[in-house]
Amino acid sequence: MPVYPSLNRALVDALVGVLWFIEGSEDEQMDPDDAVKVLEGVADLFSQLSADQRQELIDLVRATAEAEPDLARREFLEGFPGGFGLVEDAS
């Protein structure tokens, strides 16, 4: 069982775990419309964060990604800031 350096780190890990599950769910596991609503709702909440809060979340997700042994989950974490609108698209 991991020991978290902060409550925020633990909450980010929990949130990412839920979002990872939703994004990877098959239609038989979760209604696709419900999945989209949840993912869009989270992205909308993130859009309301202050710049400092957004950066803190990005930093926590990056730290989580660096410690993640599962390659697929690490890739999800590395794409998380862009996928959830925390950073501007570089294109």
FILOGU-595257 format. One line per 8 residues: for each residue x negated, y, z of C-alpha. Coordinates in nm, 4 decimals, always signed. Example, Ala and Ser with C-alpha at 12.3 -4.5 7.8 and 13.67 -1.06 7.14 Angstrom:
<atoms>
-1.2300 -0.4500 +0.7800; -1.3670 -0.1060 +0.7140
</atoms>
This chain:
<atoms>
+0.0000 +0.0000 +0.0000; -0.1548 +0.3319 -0.1052; -0.2374 +0.6050 +0.1398; -0.1451 +0.9431 -0.0045; -0.3439 +1.2572 +0.0717; -0.0233 +1.4640 +0.0723; +0.3531 +1.4376 +0.0618; +0.3491 +1.6073 -0.2784
+0.1212 +1.3362 -0.4190; +0.3521 +1.0651 -0.2853; +0.6593 +1.2365 -0.4318; +0.4929 +1.2813 -0.7705; +0.3991 +0.9142 -0.7722; +0.7586 +0.8186 -0.6901; +0.9034 +1.0521 -0.9548; +0.6624 +0.9303 -1.2212
+0.7508 +0.5713 -1.1337; +1.1206 +0.6392 -1.1862; +1.0607 +0.8270 -1.5121; +0.8252 +0.5519 -1.6348; +1.0996 +0.2965 -1.5688; +1.3671 +0.5048 -1.7430; +1.1540 +0.5780 -2.0466; +1.0581 +0.2129 -2.0832
+1.4057 +0.0719 -2.0266; +1.5812 -0.1256 -2.2956; +1.9386 -0.0342 -2.3887; +2.0599 -0.3399 -2.1947; +1.8916 -0.2118 -1.8773; +2.0115 +0.1475 -1.8923; +2.2544 +0.3362 -2.1115; +2.0447 +0.5419 -2.3560
+2.2654 +0.8493 -2.3140; +2.2215 +0.8339 -1.9370; +1.8459 +0.7938 -1.9770; +1.8278 +1.1017 -2.2003; +2.0357 +1.3023 -1.9516; +1.8008 +1.2118 -1.6662; +1.4849 +1.2854 -1.8656; +1.6236 +1.6164 -1.9953
+1.7372 +1.7096 -1.6445; +1.3871 +1.6566 -1.5089; +1.2360 +1.8590 -1.7945; +1.4852 +2.1386 -1.7225; +1.3926 +2.1373 -1.3543; +1.0244 +2.1558 -1.4478; +1.0985 +2.4572 -1.6716; +1.2193 +2.6430 -1.3633
+0.8945 +2.5961 -1.1705; +0.6622 +2.8897 -1.1203; +0.3291 +2.8837 -1.3034; +0.1533 +2.7859 -0.9786; +0.4001 +2.5046 -0.9125; +0.3653 +2.3777 -1.2696; -0.0125 +2.3762 -1.2369; +0.0059 +2.1920 -0.9048
+0.2290 +1.9281 -1.0652; -0.0063 +1.8953 -1.3628; -0.3035 +1.8552 -1.1283; -0.1219 +1.5892 -0.9244; -0.0198 +1.3970 -1.2363; -0.3763 +1.4122 -1.3705; -0.5131 +1.2830 -1.0395; -0.2581 +1.0025 -1.0495
-0.3589 +0.9204 -1.4087; -0.7269 +0.9046 -1.3167; -0.6515 +0.6511 -1.0430; -0.4093 +0.4421 -1.2528; -0.5489 +0.0972 -1.3434; -0.2665 +0.0072 -1.5868; -0.3594 +0.1408 -1.9329; -0.0026 +0.1873 -2.0593
+0.1041 +0.3731 -1.7456; -0.2150 +0.5825 -1.7555; -0.1330 +0.6838 -2.1145; +0.2193 +0.7791 -2.0032; +0.0696 +0.9904 -1.7236; -0.1791 +1.1568 -1.9573; +0.1053 +1.2547 -2.1914; +0.3358 +1.3555 -1.9066
+0.2573 +1.7304 -1.8962; +0.3259 +1.7724 -2.2684; +0.6173 +1.5323 -2.2762; +0.8016 +1.7095 -1.9986; +0.7309 +2.0655 -2.1100; +0.4731 +2.1514 -1.8427; +0.2225 +2.2716 -2.1029; +0.2613 +2.4450 -2.4359
+0.2213 +2.2331 -2.7450; -0.1310 +2.2826 -2.8823; -0.0172 +2.2640 -3.2479
</atoms>
